[in-house]
Amino acid sequence: MEPVLPKVNTPADIKALSFDKLRQLCDEIRAELIEITSKHGGHLGSNLGVVELTVALHKVFNSPKDKFIFDVSHQGYVHKILTGRKEYLHTLRQTDGCSGFLQREESEHDHFGAGHAGTALSAALGFASARDQLGLSDKVVAIVGDGGLGCGVSLEALNNAADTTDDIIYILNDNKMSISPNVGGMSKYLNRIISDGRYNNFKSSMASLVKGIPGIGSSLKNGISRVEEAAKGLLTPGIIFEELGLRYFGPVDGHDIEELVSILQKIKELKQPIILHLLTEKGHGYEGAKYDPENATASKRKKLLLKIQMR
C-alpha cells in the first residue's frame, strides 16, 4: 500500500482524499507521532486522541483563512504535521527546534498561542467578533477539552457567545481527562450526557415511524421538529447549551473520520453559535497511552511503532 503522509505537505493535499485514504493517513500520523515522541518526549496521548478530528477539520475547512483555536495547544502536533511542519516536528524539544505548543511566530496556521489556560472559547469569541465587525466570512472553530470547559473564562465565553456573534463553532473534545482525570460538576454533567442514550434512541424511533407513514409531506415537518426539541429538553442534559443560545450536536464518535467530516460539512453551513460534542479517547490507537496516559513509556512507544509499521 502506497503511503499517504509523504504526499501531504499542506491542508490542500487532503481535500481530494477518499475516506479510505483519510483513514490510512490517520494511521500513518499515529505512527509518526509515536516515532517522534519516542525520541524526544512530548505529549503523545492527547495528540493520538485528536488525529481524526484534526484531519477532518483540515478536510472541511480552509486554514489559515478559517481559524482553529486549540485550548490546549500541546495537542497541536497533528495540526503541525498537516500544515507544512512534518519534518520540523522531528526537532521537537530541541534547541531552536519545533515548539511543543502552537505559536503565531511559527506558522500562519497558528492563530493563538496557549498552554493550559482554558482560554480558547473566549479567544475564539474575540476572533469572531472582530471578523463580524470587519465584514469578513472566515469560520472560527475553537477546540476545548472537557477539563478546560470548567474554567471560568470558558464558562464566560459560553454565556456570551449568542449575544456576541451568530457564527462560531465550539468543539468539545470530551475524553474525561486533562493531564489527569477531571473532577467537578461540569465533568460529571458531561458524563451524564455520554451515558444518556434515550434521546438518540427516541429520535431514531421517531424517524423510522414517520418514514413508514404513506404520503407524508412537508406539513408534518415543523411538528416533528417541535417533538424532537421537546424530546431534547426532557431526555438529554445537553439542553443546557441550547438554553445558552448554542445549537448542540452530539455526542459524536470523535474517531469516526467519515462521521466527523459529514457533520462538520453540515455545521459549517449553519450560521449560528454551535457546540459539537465529541467523544474521544486519550491515547487512541496506542494501548500504553490509552490505559496509562500519564506514564506511557518510550520503550512501549517503540514497540507499538514497530507493530504499526509491520501491518
ROLOZA-856734 format. One record per residue (C-alpha): residue number from 1; x, y, z; residue in three letters. Coordinates in steps of 0.5 Angstrom, whole numbers, plus 2048, in hexadecimal, padded with zeros to 3 digits. Layout:
<recs>
  nr   x   y   z rest
 NUM   X   Y   Z  Ala
...
</recs>
This chain:
<recs>
  nr   x   y   z rest
   1 800 800 800  Met
   2 803 807 7FE  Glu
   3 804 80B 804  Pro
   4 800 812 804  Val
   5 803 816 809  Leu
   6 809 818 805  Pro
   7 805 81B 800  Lys
   8 801 81F 805  Val
   9 805 826 806  Asn
  10 7FF 82B 806  Thr
  11 7F8 82A 808  Pro
  12 7F6 82B 801  Ala
  13 7F9 824 800  Asp
  14 7F4 820 804  Ile
  15 7EE 824 800  Lys
  16 7ED 81E 7FB  Ala
  17 7EF 818 7FF  Leu
  18 7EA 813 800  Ser
  19 7E7 810 807  Phe
  20 7EC 80A 806  Asp
  21 7F2 80F 805  Lys
  22 7F0 813 80A  Leu
  23 7F0 80D 80F  Arg
  24 7F6 80B 80C  Gln
  25 7F9 812 80D  Leu
  26 7F7 812 815  Cys
  27 7FA 80B 816  Asp
  28 801 80E 813  Glu
  29 800 814 817  Ile
  30 800 810 81D  Arg
  31 806 80C 81B  Ala
  32 809 813 81A  Glu
  33 807 815 821  Leu
  34 80A 80F 824  Ile
  35 811 80F 821  Glu
  36 812 817 822  Ile
  37 810 817 82A  Thr
  38 814 810 82B  Ser
  39 81A 814 829  Lys
  40 818 81B 82C  His
  41 813 81A 831  Gly
  42 80D 81E 831  Gly
  43 805 81E 831  His
  44 803 817 82E  Leu
  45 7FC 815 831  Gly
  46 7F9 81C 830  Ser
  47 7FB 81C 828  Asn
  48 7F9 815 827  Leu
  49 7F2 817 829  Gly
  50 7F1 81C 824  Val
  51 7F4 819 81E  Val
  52 7ED 818 81A  Glu
  53 7EB 81F 81D  Leu
  54 7F1 823 81A  Thr
  55 7F1 81F 814  Val
  56 7E9 820 813  Ala
  57 7EA 828 815  Leu
  58 7EF 829 80F  His
  59 7EB 825 80A  Lys
  60 7E5 829 80B  Val
  61 7E7 830 80D  Phe
  62 7ED 834 80A  Asn
  63 7F2 836 80E  Ser
  64 7F5 83B 80F  Pro
  65 7EF 83F 80D  Lys
  66 7EB 83B 811  Asp
  67 7EE 83C 818  Lys
  68 7EF 836 81D  Phe
  69 7F0 838 824  Ile
  70 7F2 832 829  Phe
  71 7F1 833 830  Asp
  72 7F7 82E 832  Val
  73 7FC 82F 82C  Ser
  74 800 82A 82E  His
  75 7FB 825 82B  Gln
  76 7FD 829 824  Gly
  77 802 824 822  Tyr
  78 7FD 821 81C  Val
  79 7FC 829 81A  His
  80 803 82A 819  Lys
  81 804 824 815  Ile
  82 7FE 826 810  Leu
  83 801 82D 810  Thr
  84 808 82C 80D  Gly
  85 80C 82A 813  Arg
  86 80C 823 813  Lys
  87 814 823 812  Glu
  88 815 829 817  Tyr
  89 811 825 81C  Leu
  90 816 820 81D  His
  91 81A 826 820  Thr
  92 815 826 826  Leu
  93 818 828 82D  Arg
  94 81F 829 829  Gln
  95 823 830 82A  Thr
  96 820 834 825  Asp
  97 81B 82F 823  Gly
  98 814 82E 822  Cys
  99 810 830 828  Ser
 100 80B 82C 82B  Gly
 101 806 831 82B  Phe
 102 802 835 826  Leu
 103 806 83B 825  Gln
 104 804 841 820  Arg
 105 80B 842 81E  Glu
 106 80C 83B 81C  Glu
 107 806 83B 817  Ser
 108 801 83F 813  Glu
 109 7FC 839 815  His
 110 7FD 83A 81D  Asp
 111 7F9 840 81F  His
 112 7F9 840 826  Phe
 113 7FE 83D 82B  Gly
 114 7FC 83A 831  Ala
 115 7FF 834 836  Gly
 116 7FA 832 83B  His
 117 7F6 839 83C  Ala
 118 7EF 837 83B  Gly
 119 7EE 83D 836  Thr
 120 7ED 83A 82F  Ala
 121 7E5 83B 830  Leu
 122 7E6 843 832  Ser
 123 7EB 844 82D  Ala
 124 7E7 841 827  Ala
 125 7E1 845 829  Leu
 126 7E6 84B 828  Gly
 127 7E8 849 821  Phe
 128 7E1 848 81F  Ala
 129 7DF 84F 822  Ser
 130 7E5 852 81E  Ala
 131 7E3 84E 818  Arg
 132 7DC 851 818  Asp
 133 7DE 858 819  Gln
 134 7E2 857 813  Leu
 135 7DD 854 80F  Gly
 136 7E1 84E 80D  Leu
 137 7DF 847 80C  Ser
 138 7E4 842 80F  Asp
 139 7E2 83D 814  Lys
 140 7E4 83D 81B  Val
 141 7E5 836 81F  Val
 142 7E7 835 826  Ala
 143 7E9 82E 829  Ile
 144 7E9 82D 830  Val
 145 7E9 827 835  Gly
 146 7E4 825 83A  Asp
 147 7E9 828 83F  Gly
 148 7EA 82F 83C  Gly
 149 7E3 82F 83C  Leu
 150 7E2 830 843  Gly
 151 7E7 836 843  Cys
 152 7E3 83D 845  Gly
 153 7E6 840 83E  Val
 154 7E3 83A 83A  Ser
 155 7DC 83B 83E  Leu
 156 7DC 842 83D  Glu
 157 7DD 841 835  Ala
 158 7D7 83C 835  Leu
 159 7D3 841 839  Asn
 160 7D5 847 834  Asn
 161 7D5 843 82D  Ala
 162 7CE 844 82B  Ala
 163 7CE 84C 82D  Asp
 164 7D5 84D 829  Thr
 165 7D4 849 823  Thr
 166 7D0 845 81E  Asp
 167 7D5 841 81B  Asp
 168 7DA 83D 820  Ile
 169 7DC 835 821  Ile
 170 7DE 833 827  Tyr
 171 7E0 82B 827  Ile
 172 7E0 828 82E  Leu
 173 7E6 822 82E  Asn
 174 7E3 81E 833  Asp
 175 7E8 819 836  Asn
 176 7E6 819 83D  Lys
 177 7EE 81B 83E  Met
 178 7F2 821 83F  Ser
 179 7F9 81F 841  Ile
 180 7F6 81B 846  Ser
 181 7EE 819 847  Pro
 182 7EA 81F 847  Asn
 183 7E6 821 84E  Val
 184 7E0 826 84F  Gly
 185 7D9 827 84D  Gly
 186 7DA 828 845  Met
 187 7DE 822 845  Ser
 188 7D8 81E 848  Lys
 189 7D3 822 844  Tyr
 190 7D6 81F 83D  Leu
 191 7D7 818 840  Asn
 192 7CF 818 840  Arg
 193 7CF 81B 839  Ile
 194 7D3 815 837  Ile
 195 7CF 810 83B  Ser
 196 7C8 812 839  Asp
 197 7C6 80F 832  Gly
 198 7BF 810 833  Arg
 199 7BE 816 82E  Tyr
 200 7C2 813 829  Asn
 201 7BE 80C 829  Asn
 202 7B8 811 829  Phe
 203 7BA 815 823  Lys
 204 7BC 80E 81F  Ser
 205 7B5 80B 821  Ser
 206 7B1 812 81F  Met
 207 7B5 812 818  Ala
 208 7B3 80B 817  Ser
 209 7AC 80C 819  Leu
 210 7AB 812 815  Val
 211 7AE 80F 80F  Lys
 212 7A9 809 80F  Gly
 213 7A3 80D 80E  Ile
 214 7A1 80D 807  Pro
 215 7A0 814 803  Gly
 216 7A4 818 809  Ile
 217 7A5 81F 807  Gly
 218 7A8 826 809  Ser
 219 7A2 827 80D  Ser
 220 7A5 823 813  Leu
 221 7AC 825 812  Lys
 222 7AB 82B 817  Asn
 223 7A7 827 81C  Gly
 224 7AC 821 81C  Ile
 225 7B2 826 81D  Ser
 226 7AE 829 823  Arg
 227 7AD 822 826  Val
 228 7B5 821 825  Glu
 229 7B6 827 829  Glu
 230 7B2 825 82F  Ala
 231 7B5 81F 82F  Ala
 232 7BC 822 830  Lys
 233 7B9 826 836  Gly
 234 7B6 820 839  Leu
 235 7BB 81B 837  Leu
 236 7C2 81E 837  Thr
 237 7C7 822 83B  Pro
 238 7C9 825 835  Gly
 239 7C4 82A 835  Ile
 240 7C8 82F 83A  Ile
 241 7CC 831 834  Phe
 242 7C6 833 830  Glu
 243 7C3 837 836  Glu
 244 7C9 83B 835  Leu
 245 7C8 83C 82E  Gly
 246 7CC 837 82B  Leu
 247 7CA 832 826  Arg
 248 7CC 82B 829  Tyr
 249 7CE 825 825  Phe
 250 7D1 81E 828  Gly
 251 7D3 81A 82B  Pro
 252 7D7 818 824  Val
 253 7DD 813 824  Asp
 254 7E3 817 823  Gly
 255 7E7 811 820  His
 256 7E2 810 81A  Asp
 257 7E5 814 815  Ile
 258 7DF 813 810  Glu
 259 7DA 816 815  Glu
 260 7DE 81B 817  Leu
 261 7DF 81E 810  Val
 262 7D8 81D 80F  Ser
 263 7D6 821 815  Ile
 264 7DB 827 814  Leu
 265 7D9 828 80D  Gln
 266 7D2 829 80F  Lys
 267 7D3 82D 815  Ile
 268 7D8 831 811  Lys
 269 7D2 834 80D  Glu
 270 7CE 836 813  Leu
 271 7CF 83D 815  Lys
 272 7CD 83D 81D  Gln
 273 7D1 83B 823  Pro
 274 7D3 834 823  Ile
 275 7D5 82F 828  Ile
 276 7D7 828 825  Leu
 277 7D9 823 82B  His
 278 7DE 81D 829  Leu
 279 7DF 817 82D  Leu
 280 7E7 816 82C  Thr
 281 7EC 811 830  Glu
 282 7F2 814 832  Lys
 283 7F8 80F 82F  Gly
 284 7F3 80C 82A  His
 285 7F7 807 826  Gly
 286 7FC 806 82B  Tyr
 287 7FB 801 831  Glu
 288 800 804 835  Gly
 289 7FE 80B 835  Ala
 290 7F6 809 835  Lys
 291 7F7 806 83B  Tyr
 292 7FC 80A 83F  Asp
 293 7FC 811 83B  Pro
 294 800 814 840  Glu
 295 806 80F 840  Asn
 296 807 80C 839  Ala
 297 80E 80A 839  Thr
 298 813 80B 833  Ala
 299 814 803 832  Ser
 300 80D 802 832  Lys
 301 80C 807 82C  Arg
 302 812 804 828  Lys
 303 80E 7FD 829  Lys
 304 808 800 826  Leu
 305 80B 804 821  Leu
 306 80E 7FD 81E  Leu
 307 808 7FA 81F  Lys
 308 804 7FF 81A  Ile
 309 80A 7FF 815  Gln
 310 809 7F7 814  Met
 311 802 7F8 813  Arg
</recs>
